[in-house]
Amino acid sequence: MPSLSRGVLALIFLLASASGAANDEISQEWAHLIKADFQDGCVNRLDQYLTTFGSNGVRFGAWLVQTCEGNFEYGASYYPLNVRTENKRIGVRQTQKLPPLTPVQLQGMYSLKG
């Protein structure tokens, strides 16, 4: 049973590291870059609703951005120094402007918490 306990420990570690990911430096930089696309005070709410981690440290995220100009989806990416890429090391891009939706609709579509 040693392999089972190693598997359980690995799962616990994975869950613990993923749960704290939303407030790390990369996510904070993504939030900063997204907010920079709008005038000061325009962003009402910023929710990261998806994060994907690669074994090589590459990371992608998806964000819902609620602003004075409407609601938007953003994609975000991070490539560590050890990964060869022609992309920016860290960046965000607006993927779409959403049609007008109520807060209840947004909460249901993106599984947002209160």
VMD Tcl script that builds the backbone (N, CA, C; Angstrom):
set m [mol new atoms 342]
animate dup $m
set s [atomselect $m all]
$s set {name element resname resid chain x y z} {
  {N N MET 1 A 0.791 -1.210 0.000}
  {CA C MET 1 A 0.000 0.000 0.000}
  {C C MET 1 A 0.837 1.280 0.000}
  {N N PRO 2 A 2.157 1.219 -0.052}
  {CA C PRO 2 A 2.906 2.462 -0.077}
  {C C PRO 2 A 2.547 3.347 -1.267}
  {N N SER 3 A 2.255 2.753 -2.426}
  {CA C SER 3 A 1.928 3.575 -3.588}
  {C C SER 3 A 0.603 4.308 -3.395}
  {N N LEU 4 A -0.343 3.682 -2.695}
  {CA C LEU 4 A -1.615 4.337 -2.429}
  {C C LEU 4 A -1.413 5.559 -1.545}
  {N N SER 5 A -0.619 5.425 -0.503}
  {CA C SER 5 A -0.409 6.564 0.390}
  {C C SER 5 A 0.363 7.675 -0.318}
  {N N ARG 6 A 1.282 7.325 -1.205}
  {CA C ARG 6 A 1.984 8.357 -1.980}
  {C C ARG 6 A 1.005 9.084 -2.890}
  {N N GLY 7 A 0.102 8.319 -3.481}
  {CA C GLY 7 A -0.907 8.923 -4.347}
  {C C GLY 7 A -1.811 9.870 -3.586}
  {N N VAL 8 A -2.199 9.460 -2.383}
  {CA C VAL 8 A -3.054 10.309 -1.549}
  {C C VAL 8 A -2.308 11.582 -1.166}
  {N N LEU 9 A -1.045 11.445 -0.790}
  {CA C LEU 9 A -0.247 12.625 -0.439}
  {C C LEU 9 A -0.092 13.560 -1.639}
  {N N ALA 10 A 0.128 12.992 -2.803}
  {CA C ALA 10 A 0.259 13.813 -4.005}
  {C C ALA 10 A -1.033 14.568 -4.294}
  {N N LEU 11 A -2.162 13.892 -4.121}
  {CA C LEU 11 A -3.455 14.535 -4.349}
  {C C LEU 11 A -3.690 15.662 -3.349}
  {N N ILE 12 A -3.363 15.426 -2.101}
  {CA C ILE 12 A -3.516 16.464 -1.076}
  {C C ILE 12 A -2.650 17.670 -1.412}
  {N N PHE 13 A -1.406 17.416 -1.814}
  {CA C PHE 13 A -0.505 18.507 -2.181}
  {C C PHE 13 A -1.054 19.284 -3.372}
  {N N LEU 14 A -1.556 18.569 -4.377}
  {CA C LEU 14 A -2.103 19.216 -5.563}
  {C C LEU 14 A -3.289 20.101 -5.212}
  {N N LEU 15 A -4.202 19.595 -4.401}
  {CA C LEU 15 A -5.373 20.374 -4.004}
  {C C LEU 15 A -4.974 21.595 -3.192}
  {N N ALA 16 A -4.017 21.426 -2.302}
  {CA C ALA 16 A -3.573 22.549 -1.474}
  {C C ALA 16 A -2.911 23.626 -2.320}
  {N N SER 17 A -2.101 23.219 -3.295}
  {CA C SER 17 A -1.427 24.217 -4.122}
  {C C SER 17 A -2.400 24.899 -5.068}
  {N N ALA 18 A -3.386 24.174 -5.576}
  {CA C ALA 18 A -4.354 24.770 -6.497}
  {C C ALA 18 A -5.283 25.740 -5.783}
  {N N SER 19 A -5.618 25.460 -4.544}
  {CA C SER 19 A -6.553 26.325 -3.826}
  {C C SER 19 A -5.959 27.691 -3.531}
  {N N GLY 20 A -4.651 27.779 -3.380}
  {CA C GLY 20 A -4.014 29.056 -3.109}
  {C C GLY 20 A -3.566 29.789 -4.354}
  {N N ALA 21 A -3.799 29.206 -5.508}
  {CA C ALA 21 A -3.271 29.768 -6.744}
  {C C ALA 21 A -3.894 31.104 -7.118}
  {N N ALA 22 A -5.133 31.331 -6.768}
  {CA C ALA 22 A -5.817 32.543 -7.216}
  {C C ALA 22 A -5.219 33.811 -6.624}
  {N N ASN 23 A -4.487 33.724 -5.531}
  {CA C ASN 23 A -3.928 34.909 -4.896}
  {C C ASN 23 A -2.410 34.979 -5.012}
  {N N ASP 24 A -1.818 34.213 -5.915}
  {CA C ASP 24 A -0.372 34.252 -6.051}
  {C C ASP 24 A 0.060 35.428 -6.934}
  {N N GLU 25 A 1.368 35.585 -7.113}
  {CA C GLU 25 A 1.902 36.729 -7.851}
  {C C GLU 25 A 1.455 36.750 -9.308}
  {N N ILE 26 A 1.364 35.587 -9.940}
  {CA C ILE 26 A 0.959 35.540 -11.349}
  {C C ILE 26 A -0.482 36.005 -11.494}
  {N N SER 27 A -1.371 35.489 -10.665}
  {CA C SER 27 A -2.773 35.905 -10.727}
  {C C SER 27 A -2.923 37.387 -10.404}
  {N N GLN 28 A -2.139 37.874 -9.465}
  {CA C GLN 28 A -2.189 39.299 -9.134}
  {C C GLN 28 A -1.729 40.153 -10.313}
  {N N GLU 29 A -0.700 39.695 -11.020}
  {CA C GLU 29 A -0.234 40.434 -12.198}
  {C C GLU 29 A -1.270 40.382 -13.313}
  {N N TRP 30 A -1.900 39.221 -13.509}
  {CA C TRP 30 A -2.981 39.134 -14.496}
  {C C TRP 30 A -4.073 40.153 -14.169}
  {N N ALA 31 A -4.496 40.210 -12.897}
  {CA C ALA 31 A -5.542 41.153 -12.484}
  {C C ALA 31 A -5.105 42.592 -12.760}
  {N N HIS 32 A -3.852 42.902 -12.457}
  {CA C HIS 32 A -3.316 44.246 -12.707}
  {C C HIS 32 A -3.365 44.587 -14.200}
  {N N LEU 33 A -2.959 43.645 -15.058}
  {CA C LEU 33 A -2.962 43.880 -16.503}
  {C C LEU 33 A -4.380 44.056 -17.043}
  {N N ILE 34 A -5.316 43.277 -16.530}
  {CA C ILE 34 A -6.710 43.405 -16.970}
  {C C ILE 34 A -7.260 44.771 -16.571}
  {N N LYS 35 A -7.036 45.166 -15.320}
  {CA C LYS 35 A -7.540 46.461 -14.845}
  {C C LYS 35 A -6.951 47.617 -15.647}
  {N N ALA 36 A -5.725 47.457 -16.139}
  {CA C ALA 36 A -5.073 48.513 -16.915}
  {C C ALA 36 A -5.767 48.761 -18.252}
  {N N ASP 37 A -6.585 47.825 -18.718}
  {CA C ASP 37 A -7.338 48.004 -19.966}
  {C C ASP 37 A -8.524 48.957 -19.809}
  {N N PHE 38 A -8.857 49.320 -18.585}
  {CA C PHE 38 A -10.038 50.140 -18.319}
  {C C PHE 38 A -9.632 51.386 -17.549}
  {N N GLN 39 A -10.492 52.408 -17.598}
  {CA C GLN 39 A -10.220 53.622 -16.842}
  {C C GLN 39 A -10.263 53.317 -15.339}
  {N N ASP 40 A -9.577 54.131 -14.563}
  {CA C ASP 40 A -9.525 53.924 -13.109}
  {C C ASP 40 A -10.920 53.859 -12.510}
  {N N GLY 41 A -11.147 52.865 -11.670}
  {CA C GLY 41 A -12.414 52.711 -10.976}
  {C C GLY 41 A -13.515 52.069 -11.796}
  {N N CYS 42 A -13.238 51.701 -13.038}
  {CA C CYS 42 A -14.273 51.139 -13.913}
  {C C CYS 42 A -14.529 49.655 -13.638}
  {N N VAL 43 A -13.511 48.927 -13.187}
  {CA C VAL 43 A -13.687 47.493 -12.925}
  {C C VAL 43 A -14.428 47.321 -11.607}
  {N N ASN 44 A -15.621 46.718 -11.681}
  {CA C ASN 44 A -16.438 46.488 -10.491}
  {C C ASN 44 A -16.115 45.157 -9.823}
  {N N ARG 45 A -15.855 44.151 -10.652}
  {CA C ARG 45 A -15.594 42.813 -10.113}
  {C C ARG 45 A -14.722 42.061 -11.109}
  {N N LEU 46 A -13.792 41.290 -10.566}
  {CA C LEU 46 A -12.834 40.531 -11.357}
  {C C LEU 46 A -12.786 39.125 -10.782}
  {N N ASP 47 A -13.200 38.126 -11.568}
  {CA C ASP 47 A -13.246 36.742 -11.079}
  {C C ASP 47 A -12.467 35.823 -12.001}
  {N N GLN 48 A -11.482 35.131 -11.437}
  {CA C GLN 48 A -10.770 34.097 -12.186}
  {C C GLN 48 A -11.578 32.817 -12.020}
  {N N TYR 49 A -12.139 32.320 -13.115}
  {CA C TYR 49 A -13.014 31.154 -13.000}
  {C C TYR 49 A -12.389 29.878 -13.533}
  {N N LEU 50 A -11.191 29.956 -14.098}
  {CA C LEU 50 A -10.533 28.762 -14.610}
  {C C LEU 50 A -9.031 28.977 -14.614}
  {N N THR 51 A -8.286 27.982 -14.166}
  {CA C THR 51 A -6.830 28.002 -14.241}
  {C C THR 51 A -6.355 26.625 -14.654}
  {N N THR 52 A -5.411 26.598 -15.587}
  {CA C THR 52 A -4.808 25.350 -16.032}
  {C C THR 52 A -3.311 25.443 -15.801}
  {N N PHE 53 A -2.740 24.427 -15.154}
  {CA C PHE 53 A -1.313 24.370 -14.870}
  {C C PHE 53 A -0.668 23.293 -15.731}
  {N N GLY 54 A 0.449 23.611 -16.380}
  {CA C GLY 54 A 1.213 22.613 -17.116}
  {C C GLY 54 A 2.343 22.083 -16.254}
  {N N SER 55 A 2.794 20.886 -16.537}
  {CA C SER 55 A 3.876 20.291 -15.747}
  {C C SER 55 A 5.186 21.060 -15.917}
  {N N ASN 56 A 5.307 21.841 -16.990}
  {CA C ASN 56 A 6.508 22.641 -17.219}
  {C C ASN 56 A 6.405 24.052 -16.630}
  {N N GLY 57 A 5.330 24.323 -15.891}
  {CA C GLY 57 A 5.149 25.622 -15.258}
  {C C GLY 57 A 4.300 26.595 -16.047}
  {N N VAL 58 A 3.947 26.242 -17.278}
  {CA C VAL 58 A 3.069 27.097 -18.081}
  {C C VAL 58 A 1.706 27.149 -17.414}
  {N N ARG 59 A 1.085 28.300 -17.485}
  {CA C ARG 59 A -0.210 28.477 -16.833}
  {C C ARG 59 A -1.132 29.321 -17.698}
  {N N PHE 60 A -2.393 28.935 -17.727}
  {CA C PHE 60 A -3.412 29.690 -18.451}
  {C C PHE 60 A -4.579 29.945 -17.512}
  {N N GLY 61 A -5.232 31.072 -17.680}
  {CA C GLY 61 A -6.379 31.405 -16.844}
  {C C GLY 61 A -7.475 32.051 -17.664}
  {N N ALA 62 A -8.682 31.983 -17.149}
  {CA C ALA 62 A -9.835 32.637 -17.764}
  {C C ALA 62 A -10.505 33.498 -16.701}
  {N N TRP 63 A -10.876 34.702 -17.091}
  {CA C TRP 63 A -11.410 35.690 -16.159}
  {C C TRP 63 A -12.732 36.261 -16.661}
  {N N LEU 64 A -13.620 36.528 -15.735}
  {CA C LEU 64 A -14.830 37.300 -15.989}
  {C C LEU 64 A -14.583 38.678 -15.393}
  {N N VAL 65 A -14.769 39.714 -16.205}
  {CA C VAL 65 A -14.505 41.082 -15.773}
  {C C VAL 65 A -15.800 41.878 -15.904}
  {N N GLN 66 A -16.298 42.389 -14.777}
  {CA C GLN 66 A -17.511 43.207 -14.761}
  {C C GLN 66 A -17.086 44.662 -14.585}
  {N N THR 67 A -17.451 45.497 -15.565}
  {CA C THR 67 A -16.978 46.881 -15.585}
  {C C THR 67 A -18.115 47.860 -15.861}
  {N N CYS 68 A -17.776 49.137 -15.802}
  {CA C CYS 68 A -18.728 50.190 -16.159}
  {C C CYS 68 A -19.027 50.183 -17.655}
  {N N GLU 69 A -18.221 49.487 -18.448}
  {CA C GLU 69 A -18.411 49.395 -19.896}
  {C C GLU 69 A -19.123 48.109 -20.309}
  {N N GLY 70 A -19.455 47.259 -19.347}
  {CA C GLY 70 A -20.089 45.981 -19.641}
  {C C GLY 70 A -19.277 44.825 -19.072}
  {N N ASN 71 A -19.660 43.620 -19.449}
  {CA C ASN 71 A -18.991 42.409 -18.964}
  {C C ASN 71 A -18.117 41.822 -20.066}
  {N N PHE 72 A -16.934 41.353 -19.668}
  {CA C PHE 72 A -15.960 40.844 -20.625}
  {C C PHE 72 A -15.369 39.531 -20.125}
  {N N GLU 73 A -14.919 38.720 -21.072}
  {CA C GLU 73 A -14.103 37.552 -20.748}
  {C C GLU 73 A -12.678 37.865 -21.186}
  {N N TYR 74 A -11.737 37.449 -20.360}
  {CA C TYR 74 A -10.320 37.620 -20.659}
  {C C TYR 74 A -9.624 36.276 -20.549}
  {N N GLY 75 A -8.639 36.080 -21.396}
  {CA C GLY 75 A -7.741 34.940 -21.286}
  {C C GLY 75 A -6.404 35.443 -20.784}
  {N N ALA 76 A -5.694 34.615 -20.040}
  {CA C ALA 76 A -4.406 35.008 -19.481}
  {C C ALA 76 A -3.417 33.867 -19.666}
  {N N SER 77 A -2.146 34.228 -19.818}
  {CA C SER 77 A -1.122 33.198 -19.993}
  {C C SER 77 A 0.148 33.576 -19.247}
  {N N TYR 78 A 0.879 32.538 -18.849}
  {CA C TYR 78 A 2.176 32.715 -18.194}
  {C C TYR 78 A 3.106 31.612 -18.677}
  {N N TYR 79 A 4.298 32.008 -19.129}
  {CA C TYR 79 A 5.329 31.066 -19.562}
  {C C TYR 79 A 6.583 31.320 -18.730}
  {N N PRO 80 A 7.027 30.348 -17.938}
  {CA C PRO 80 A 8.240 30.554 -17.143}
  {C C PRO 80 A 9.476 30.671 -18.046}
  {N N LEU 81 A 10.560 31.147 -17.472}
  {CA C LEU 81 A 11.780 31.392 -18.242}
  {C C LEU 81 A 12.336 30.135 -18.907}
  {N N ASN 82 A 12.089 28.968 -18.334}
  {CA C ASN 82 A 12.641 27.733 -18.899}
  {C C ASN 82 A 11.849 27.226 -20.103}
  {N N VAL 83 A 10.783 27.905 -20.486}
  {CA C VAL 83 A 9.946 27.495 -21.619}
  {C C VAL 83 A 10.217 28.438 -22.791}
  {N N ARG 84 A 10.611 27.856 -23.927}
  {CA C ARG 84 A 10.841 28.661 -25.126}
  {C C ARG 84 A 9.494 29.035 -25.738}
  {N N THR 85 A 9.322 30.314 -25.971}
  {CA C THR 85 A 8.078 30.792 -26.573}
  {C C THR 85 A 8.321 32.123 -27.265}
  {N N GLU 86 A 7.525 32.400 -28.266}
  {CA C GLU 86 A 7.562 33.711 -28.905}
  {C C GLU 86 A 6.516 34.636 -28.290}
  {N N ASN 87 A 5.720 34.102 -27.377}
  {CA C ASN 87 A 4.702 34.893 -26.685}
  {C C ASN 87 A 5.335 35.688 -25.553}
  {N N LYS 88 A 4.591 36.663 -25.049}
  {CA C LYS 88 A 5.027 37.377 -23.850}
  {C C LYS 88 A 5.089 36.390 -22.692}
  {N N ARG 89 A 5.975 36.622 -21.753}
  {CA C ARG 89 A 6.090 35.738 -20.583}
  {C C ARG 89 A 4.799 35.724 -19.776}
  {N N ILE 90 A 4.191 36.891 -19.637}
  {CA C ILE 90 A 2.907 36.978 -18.940}
  {C C ILE 90 A 2.044 37.982 -19.698}
  {N N GLY 91 A 0.805 37.607 -19.938}
  {CA C GLY 91 A -0.052 38.499 -20.704}
  {C C GLY 91 A -1.523 38.165 -20.552}
  {N N VAL 92 A -2.351 39.115 -20.949}
  {CA C VAL 92 A -3.806 38.937 -20.942}
  {C C VAL 92 A -4.349 39.454 -22.268}
  {N N ARG 93 A -5.513 38.944 -22.640}
  {CA C ARG 93 A -6.182 39.456 -23.835}
  {C C ARG 93 A -7.682 39.319 -23.655}
  {N N GLN 94 A -8.381 40.313 -24.160}
  {CA C GLN 94 A -9.843 40.265 -24.102}
  {C C GLN 94 A -10.313 39.262 -25.152}
  {N N THR 95 A -11.119 38.288 -24.738}
  {CA C THR 95 A -11.599 37.284 -25.685}
  {C C THR 95 A -12.976 37.622 -26.223}
  {N N GLN 96 A -13.811 38.253 -25.397}
  {CA C GLN 96 A -15.119 38.678 -25.898}
  {C C GLN 96 A -15.799 39.628 -24.926}
  {N N LYS 97 A -16.662 40.479 -25.502}
  {CA C LYS 97 A -17.568 41.285 -24.687}
  {C C LYS 97 A -18.874 40.511 -24.619}
  {N N LEU 98 A -19.393 40.359 -23.423}
  {CA C LEU 98 A -20.607 39.572 -23.225}
  {C C LEU 98 A -21.851 40.422 -23.451}
  {N N PRO 99 A -22.934 39.800 -23.869}
  {CA C PRO 99 A -24.201 40.532 -23.951}
  {C C PRO 99 A -24.655 40.901 -22.538}
  {N N PRO 100 A -25.557 41.857 -22.406}
  {CA C PRO 100 A -26.039 42.222 -21.069}
  {C C PRO 100 A -26.647 41.009 -20.353}
  {N N LEU 101 A -26.150 40.734 -19.162}
  {CA C LEU 101 A -26.630 39.620 -18.342}
  {C C LEU 101 A -26.858 40.113 -16.924}
  {N N THR 102 A -27.814 39.521 -16.240}
  {CA C THR 102 A -28.068 39.876 -14.843}
  {C C THR 102 A -26.993 39.245 -13.962}
  {N N PRO 103 A -26.805 39.773 -12.751}
  {CA C PRO 103 A -25.859 39.142 -11.827}
  {C C PRO 103 A -26.182 37.667 -11.565}
  {N N VAL 104 A -27.449 37.322 -11.511}
  {CA C VAL 104 A -27.842 35.919 -11.286}
  {C C VAL 104 A -27.410 35.058 -12.469}
  {N N GLN 105 A -27.589 35.562 -13.689}
  {CA C GLN 105 A -27.159 34.817 -14.870}
  {C C GLN 105 A -25.643 34.626 -14.878}
  {N N LEU 106 A -24.899 35.692 -14.557}
  {CA C LEU 106 A -23.442 35.587 -14.505}
  {C C LEU 106 A -23.002 34.589 -13.448}
  {N N GLN 107 A -23.647 34.646 -12.294}
  {CA C GLN 107 A -23.303 33.730 -11.202}
  {C C GLN 107 A -23.514 32.285 -11.638}
  {N N GLY 108 A -24.602 32.014 -12.331}
  {CA C GLY 108 A -24.873 30.659 -12.789}
  {C C GLY 108 A -23.931 30.202 -13.884}
  {N N MET 109 A -23.632 31.082 -14.834}
  {CA C MET 109 A -22.770 30.722 -15.961}
  {C C MET 109 A -21.329 30.483 -15.539}
  {N N TYR 110 A -20.848 31.246 -14.567}
  {CA C TYR 110 A -19.440 31.196 -14.185}
  {C C TYR 110 A -19.214 30.605 -12.798}
  {N N SER 111 A -20.237 30.061 -12.185}
  {CA C SER 111 A -20.141 29.456 -10.843}
  {C C SER 111 A -19.493 30.408 -9.849}
  {N N LEU 112 A -19.939 31.654 -9.851}
  {CA C LEU 112 A -19.379 32.661 -8.953}
  {C C LEU 112 A -19.967 32.522 -7.564}
  {N N LYS 113 A -19.152 32.870 -6.589}
  {CA C LYS 113 A -19.619 32.875 -5.201}
  {C C LYS 113 A -20.048 34.291 -4.850}
  {N N GLY 114 A -21.221 34.404 -4.251}
  {CA C GLY 114 A -21.802 35.655 -3.777}
  {C C GLY 114 A -21.082 36.832 -4.156}
}
mol reanalyze $m
mol bondsrecalc $m
mol representation Tube
mol addrep $m
